[in-house]
Amino acid sequence: MKIRSAALCAAAAALVATVLGAGQANATRPSSLVLAPAAIVAGGTVIADIYCLRPSGAGELATTLTADGLAAPIPLRVVGDGGTGGIGVALRGDGPVGTVPGRYTASYDCWGWIVRAEFVVTN
């Protein structure tokens, strides 16, 4: 009887750990924003690659990437869409950076999960 109780307790503990672990995994969704190149000559072109993991029931994403340091918002197009239910959406766009040298940070809202990337505008 004691062995059976110990086994049930161990199974319950494993179940709780699994459920808690799944919650933590969802808290760190693998969405990303990558800007290339990371250092761009003033007036040069930067390429933005964005990946957003789609939660169930999500709406539309923003169609542009805006940030200080960009000459204008970068228009984004969908380059991969795995559908609904937690599958990701890949976006890509390119555009010119501004003429003021400095270090800037771009951010994008992936359905509440904010992804960021730094870029440097050089002379």
C-alpha positions as CSV (number, residue, x, y, z in Angstrom):
1,M,0.0,0.0,0.0
2,K,2.8,2.4,0.9
3,I,4.5,1.7,-2.4
4,R,1.3,2.4,-4.3
5,S,0.8,5.7,-2.5
6,A,4.4,6.7,-3.3
7,A,4.0,5.8,-6.9
8,L,0.8,7.9,-7.1
9,C,2.5,10.8,-5.5
10,A,5.5,10.5,-7.9
11,A,3.1,10.4,-10.9
12,A,1.1,13.4,-9.7
13,A,4.4,15.3,-9.2
14,A,5.5,14.5,-12.7
15,L,2.1,15.6,-14.1
16,V,2.3,18.9,-12.3
17,A,5.9,19.5,-13.5
18,T,4.8,18.7,-17.0
19,V,1.9,21.2,-16.9
20,L,4.1,23.9,-15.3
21,G,6.9,23.3,-17.8
22,A,4.4,23.7,-20.7
23,G,3.3,27.0,-19.3
24,Q,6.9,28.3,-19.1
25,A,7.6,27.1,-22.7
26,N,4.6,29.2,-23.9
27,A,5.9,32.2,-22.0
28,T,9.1,32.2,-24.1
29,R,7.6,32.0,-27.6
30,P,10.3,31.8,-30.4
31,S,9.4,35.0,-32.2
32,S,12.3,37.0,-33.6
33,L,13.3,40.1,-35.5
34,V,16.6,40.1,-37.4
35,L,18.0,43.2,-39.2
36,A,20.8,42.7,-41.7
37,P,23.4,44.1,-42.0
38,A,23.7,45.1,-38.3
39,A,25.8,48.1,-39.3
40,I,24.6,50.2,-42.3
41,V,26.1,53.2,-44.0
42,A,23.8,56.2,-43.7
43,G,21.2,56.1,-46.5
44,G,21.9,52.3,-47.1
45,T,19.4,49.6,-47.2
46,V,18.5,47.3,-44.3
47,I,16.6,43.9,-44.6
48,A,14.1,43.0,-41.9
49,D,13.2,39.3,-41.3
50,I,10.5,38.8,-38.7
51,Y,9.1,35.5,-37.4
52,C,6.0,35.5,-35.2
53,L,4.5,32.4,-33.6
54,R,0.8,32.7,-34.1
55,P,-1.4,32.0,-31.1
56,S,-4.9,30.5,-31.8
57,G,-7.4,33.1,-32.8
58,A,-4.8,35.8,-33.6
59,G,-5.8,38.7,-35.9
60,E,-3.7,40.5,-38.5
61,L,-0.1,41.7,-38.0
62,A,1.2,45.2,-38.7
63,T,2.3,45.7,-42.3
64,T,5.2,48.0,-41.7
65,L,8.3,48.1,-39.4
66,T,8.9,51.6,-38.0
67,A,11.9,52.7,-35.9
68,D,14.0,55.7,-35.2
69,G,17.0,55.5,-37.5
70,L,14.9,54.4,-40.5
71,A,14.3,56.9,-43.3
72,A,10.7,55.6,-43.7
73,P,8.6,52.7,-42.4
74,I,9.7,49.4,-44.0
75,P,6.8,47.7,-45.8
76,L,6.5,44.0,-44.9
77,R,5.2,41.1,-46.9
78,V,4.3,37.6,-45.8
79,V,6.9,35.1,-47.0
80,G,5.6,32.1,-45.1
81,D,2.4,31.4,-43.3
82,G,1.9,28.0,-41.6
83,G,-1.8,28.6,-40.8
84,T,-3.6,29.0,-37.4
85,G,-3.2,27.2,-34.1
86,G,0.3,28.3,-33.0
87,I,2.1,28.0,-36.3
88,G,4.3,30.9,-37.3
89,V,4.2,33.7,-39.9
90,A,7.4,34.9,-41.6
91,L,7.6,38.5,-42.8
92,R,10.3,40.3,-44.8
93,G,10.9,43.8,-46.0
94,D,13.7,46.2,-46.8
95,G,14.1,49.9,-46.8
96,P,16.6,52.7,-46.3
97,V,18.1,53.8,-43.0
98,G,18.3,57.5,-42.2
99,T,21.3,59.8,-42.4
100,V,22.0,60.4,-38.7
101,P,24.7,58.1,-37.4
102,G,23.9,56.2,-34.2
103,R,22.7,53.0,-32.5
104,Y,19.0,52.4,-32.9
105,T,16.5,49.7,-31.8
106,A,13.6,48.4,-33.9
107,S,10.7,46.6,-32.3
108,Y,7.8,44.7,-33.7
109,D,4.6,43.4,-32.0
110,C,4.0,39.7,-32.6
111,W,0.5,39.5,-31.1
112,G,1.7,40.9,-27.8
113,W,5.2,39.4,-27.8
114,I,7.6,42.3,-28.6
115,V,10.7,41.4,-30.6
116,R,13.6,43.8,-30.9
117,A,16.8,44.2,-32.9
118,E,19.6,46.8,-32.8
119,F,21.2,48.3,-35.8
120,V,23.9,50.9,-36.3
121,V,23.9,53.7,-38.9
122,T,27.4,54.8,-39.7
123,N,29.0,57.6,-41.8
